[in-house]
């Protein structure tokens, strides 16, 4: 069978790679062509475009790059036509993927969506397009099943969260080896996860690092995104107590005492590694003003959204300051606070189900084709 997969971000690359592995297990002769990243490329298949050429965030940023986005859509349609797949699998990235799905449905292709667009957060009116253009939806958050089936009468499959698979599949080195390989001291580690896109790193990293001197007994280690070069990060780094590690986020979290994390998938990853965290977010002034008027969610972190209460502290926009980060980081380093937080992390993992999301999704996709 011929599969065409579209993932437009680092998280989509991760989950796409595990899905591809599972598809190859179910269909050893699978011919896969994809938009994604290094992780998917390492599994096999043919990479069409890397996600670092696709990732634009924020309303203003998207507007400035509209010509590039429209050109990528044209390239994608032409490539699908030439490849003529048996199925197209979309992984999140709705602004791009829903445009392709509309065209693909009209053209006669089968559309399966893995990792739902977050229409429960905003643009709920996308449900009309989803019901019309998507043949099958696989959701990864427990509340999404009720959202689709009860509220919108659209049947979906809850397959569990693929992050549990991704973390379970990681083989880690011991703490001493990790420190030696990455030239780290014996001080406890505070991980800094400023995001994967240049725009969010530029907004977040300076304020995250502004508290370094307040915690001299810890070393701060930046998790470098695979899509960015060290040279880009260097403009934000000064002082001996700051280290940089590229493309080893899971290994870093496995060996960290606490973390400062930009909102997004990383908030959930950090929780699943049982690392006490403070969630931070700053956007451009214009994008934030637009977002707060159309997004009605109580929380921005996946941890709090899944638990439906504040488990981790969220410092948003003006609240994301040196003073507030210092206060909240001090708090997550306190034993009693950490104990309660870790207990909540255990409850979170129970809600997400066990391992096997990638395998279950692959079985459903291959089964539908057969």
C-alpha positions in Angstrom: 0.0 0.0 0.0 1.1 3.6 -0.6 0.9 6.0 2.3 1.3 9.8 2.2 1.9 11.4 5.7 1.9 15.1 6.5 3.5 16.4 9.7 4.5 20.0 10.0 6.2 20.3 13.4 8.8 18.7 15.7 6.1 16.9 17.7 4.5 15.6 14.5 7.8 14.3 13.4 8.2 12.4 16.6 4.7 10.8 16.5 4.9 10.3 12.7 8.1 8.3 13.1 6.6 6.0 15.6 3.5 5.6 13.5 5.7 4.8 10.5 7.5 2.1 12.4 4.1 0.6 13.4 2.8 0.8 9.8 5.9 -1.1 8.5 5.2 -3.8 11.1 1.7 -4.2 9.9 2.5 -3.7 6.2 6.2 -4.6 5.5 5.8 -3.6 1.8 4.5 -0.1 2.7 5.6 2.7 0.4 5.6 5.9 2.5 6.1 9.4 1.3 6.0 12.2 3.8 6.4 15.8 5.0 8.2 15.6 8.4 11.6 15.7 9.8 14.8 13.8 10.8 13.0 11.2 13.0 10.6 10.2 10.2 13.5 10.2 7.7 15.5 7.8 9.9 12.6 5.3 9.8 12.5 5.1 6.0 10.3 6.3 3.2 10.8 9.5 1.2 11.0 12.9 2.7 9.4 15.6 0.5 9.8 18.7 2.7 11.3 19.2 6.2 9.1 20.8 8.9 11.6 23.5 9.5 10.5 25.0 6.2 6.9 24.9 7.3 6.7 26.0 10.9 5.2 29.5 11.3 3.5 30.4 14.6 1.2 33.3 15.6 -1.4 35.2 13.6 1.0 38.0 12.5 3.8 35.6 11.6 1.5 33.5 9.4 0.3 36.6 7.6 3.9 37.6 6.8 4.7 34.2 5.4 1.4 33.6 3.5 3.1 33.4 0.1 5.4 30.6 1.2 2.6 28.7 2.9 0.4 28.9 -0.3 3.3 27.7 -2.4 3.9 24.8 -0.1 0.2 23.8 -0.5 0.6 23.8 -4.2 3.8 21.7 -4.0 2.0 19.2 -1.7 -1.0 18.8 -4.0 1.2 18.2 -7.0 3.3 15.7 -5.1 0.3 13.8 -3.9 -1.1 13.6 -7.4 2.1 12.2 -8.8 2.5 9.7 -6.0 -1.2 8.7 -6.0 -1.4 7.2 -2.5 -4.0 4.7 -1.2 -4.4 6.9 1.9 -3.3 10.3 3.2 -2.6 10.6 6.9 -2.6 14.0 8.5 -0.8 14.6 11.8 -2.1 17.7 13.7 -0.9 20.9 11.8 -4.5 21.9 10.9 -3.9 25.2 9.1 -2.1 23.4 6.3 -3.6 19.9 6.6 -7.2 20.9 6.5 -6.6 22.7 3.2 -5.0 19.6 1.7 -7.8 17.4 3.1 -10.5 19.5 1.4 -8.8 19.2 -1.9 -8.0 15.5 -1.4 -11.6 14.6 -0.5 -12.8 16.3 -3.7 -10.1 14.5 -5.7 -11.1 11.1 -4.3 -8.4 10.2 -1.8 -9.0 8.6 1.6 -8.3 11.0 4.5 -7.3 9.8 8.0 -6.4 12.2 10.7 -4.0 11.2 13.5 -3.8 13.7 16.4 -6.8 15.9 16.1 -6.6 19.6 15.5 -7.3 21.4 18.8 -10.7 22.7 17.7 -11.8 22.4 21.3 -9.5 25.3 22.0 -10.4 27.5 19.1 -11.9 27.4 15.6 -14.5 24.9 16.7 -16.3 25.7 13.4 -13.7 23.5 11.7 -15.9 20.6 12.8 -18.0 21.2 9.7 -14.9 20.6 7.4 -13.7 17.7 9.5 -17.1 15.9 9.2 -17.1 16.5 5.5 -13.5 15.9 4.6 -12.1 13.4 7.1 -12.9 9.7 6.8 -11.5 8.7 10.1 -10.1 10.5 13.1 -7.8 9.1 15.8 -7.7 11.2 19.0 -5.1 11.1 21.7 -6.6 13.0 24.6 -9.4 11.4 26.7 -11.7 14.4 26.6 -11.6 14.6 22.8 -13.8 11.5 22.3 -16.7 13.1 24.1 -16.1 16.4 22.4 -16.4 14.8 19.0 -19.0 12.1 19.6 -21.3 13.6 22.2 -21.1 17.3 21.3 -20.7 16.9 17.5 -22.0 13.5 16.6 -18.8 12.5 14.8 -17.4 9.1 15.7 -13.6 8.9 16.5 -11.1 6.4 17.9 -9.4 7.2 21.2 -6.0 5.4 20.7 -4.1 6.7 23.8 -1.3 9.2 23.8 1.7 8.5 21.6 4.1 10.3 24.0 3.8 7.3 26.3 5.1 5.2 23.5 7.9 7.6 22.6 9.1 7.8 26.2 8.8 4.1 26.7 10.9 3.4 23.6 13.7 5.6 24.7 16.8 3.9 26.0 18.6 6.1 28.6 22.2 6.2 29.8 22.9 6.4 33.5 23.2 9.9 35.1 27.0 9.8 35.4 27.5 8.9 31.8 25.0 11.5 30.7 26.9 14.2 32.6 30.2 13.1 31.3 29.1 12.9 27.7 27.7 16.4 27.8 30.4 18.0 30.0 28.0 18.8 32.9 28.9 19.4 36.5 27.6 17.5 39.5 25.1 20.2 40.3 21.4 19.3 40.0 20.0 20.2 36.6 17.2 22.7 35.8 16.1 22.0 32.2 15.2 24.9 29.9 12.8 24.0 27.1 12.2 27.2 25.1 10.4 25.6 22.2 11.5 24.5 18.7 10.7 27.6 16.5 12.9 30.6 16.2 10.1 32.9 17.0 9.2 31.3 20.3 12.8 30.8 21.3 13.5 34.5 20.7 10.6 35.4 22.9 11.2 32.9 25.7 14.8 32.1 26.2 16.1 35.4 27.6 13.4 35.6 30.3 13.9 32.0 31.2 17.6 32.5 31.7 17.1 35.7 33.6 16.8 33.8 36.9 20.1 31.8 36.5 22.0 33.9 39.0 19.3 33.4 41.6 20.0 29.6 41.7 23.8 29.2 42.0 23.5 25.7 43.3 21.9 24.4 40.1 23.1 24.2 36.5 20.7 25.4 33.7 20.7 23.3 30.6 19.0 24.4 27.4 17.3 21.7 25.3 18.3 22.7 21.8 15.8 21.8 19.1 17.0 19.6 16.2 15.8 22.2 13.7 18.0 25.0 15.1 21.7 25.6 15.1 23.8 26.4 18.2 24.8 29.7 16.7 21.2 30.9 17.0 21.1 30.1 20.7 24.5 31.7 21.5 23.1 35.2 21.3 21.0 34.5 24.4 23.7 32.6 26.5 26.1 34.2 28.9 27.7 32.9 32.1 29.2 29.6 33.1 26.2 28.2 34.8 24.3 27.7 31.5 24.9 24.7 29.3 23.5 23.7 25.9 22.6 20.2 24.6 21.1 19.7 21.1 18.6 17.1 20.2 18.7 15.2 23.5 15.6 16.6 25.2 14.4 13.2 26.6 17.8 12.4 28.0 17.9 15.8 29.6 14.5 15.5 31.2 15.4 12.0 32.5 18.2 13.6 34.4 16.6 16.9 35.5 15.5 18.1 38.9 13.1 20.8 37.6 12.2 22.5 34.3 11.1 25.8 32.8 8.9 24.8 29.8 7.3 26.8 27.0 3.7 25.8 26.6 3.0 23.1 24.1 3.6 19.3 23.9 6.8 19.8 26.0 4.6 20.5 29.1 3.2 17.0 28.8 6.5 15.4 28.0 8.0 16.9 31.1 5.2 15.7 33.3 5.5 12.1 31.9 9.2 12.2 32.8 8.1 13.2 36.3 10.0 16.5 36.3 8.4 19.3 38.4 7.9 22.2 36.0 6.9 25.8 35.5 5.0 26.6 32.3 6.0 29.8 30.5 4.5 31.6 27.5 5.1 34.9 25.7 3.9 35.8 22.2 4.1 38.9 20.2 1.9 41.6 21.6 -0.4 41.6 18.5 -0.7 37.8 18.4 -1.4 37.6 22.1 -4.2 40.2 21.9 -5.9 38.3 19.1 -5.5 34.9 20.8 -6.9 35.9 24.2 -10.1 37.2 22.5 -10.8 34.0 20.6 -9.4 31.2 22.8 -11.7 30.4 25.7 -9.7 27.6 27.4 -9.0 27.9 31.2 -5.4 26.7 30.7 -2.6 26.6 28.1 -0.7 23.6 29.2 -1.8 20.0 28.3 -1.2 18.9 31.8 -3.8 21.2 33.2 -6.2 20.7 30.3 -6.2 16.9 30.7 -6.5 17.1 34.5 -9.1 19.9 34.2 -7.5 21.8 37.1 -4.3 23.7 37.8 -1.6 21.1 38.5 1.3 23.1 37.1 1.7 26.9 37.3 1.3 28.8 34.1 3.0 32.1 33.6 1.5 33.8 30.6 2.6 37.0 28.8 3.2 39.9 31.4 3.1 37.3 34.2 6.0 35.6 32.6 8.6 37.8 34.2 11.9 37.3 36.0 10.2 37.9 39.4 7.4 35.4 38.9 9.7 32.7 37.3 12.0 33.0 40.3 9.1 32.6 42.7 7.6 29.6 41.0 10.9 27.8 40.3 11.7 28.2 44.0 8.4 26.6 44.8 8.9 23.5 42.6 12.3 22.9 44.3 10.6 22.5 47.7 10.1 18.9 48.8 6.5 19.1 49.9 5.4 20.9 46.7 7.3 18.4 44.6 5.6 15.4 46.3 2.1 16.7 45.6 3.1 17.6 42.0 4.5 14.1 41.3 1.4 12.5 42.7 -0.7 14.5 40.3 1.6 13.4 37.4 0.8 9.8 38.3 -2.9 10.5 38.0 -2.3 12.2 34.7 -0.5 9.2 33.2 -3.4 7.0 34.3 -5.9 9.2 32.4 -3.8 8.9 29.2 -3.8 5.1 29.2 -0.9 2.8 28.6 1.5 2.2 25.8 0.4 1.2 22.3 -1.1 4.3 20.6 1.1 4.0 17.5 0.5 0.3 17.1 -3.3 0.6 17.6 -3.5 3.5 15.1 -1.4 1.7 12.5 -3.6 -1.4 12.8 -6.7 0.6 12.3 -5.3 2.4 9.3 -3.9 -0.7 7.6 -7.1 -2.6 8.5 -9.2 0.1 6.8 -7.2 -0.3 3.6 -7.5 -4.0 3.6 
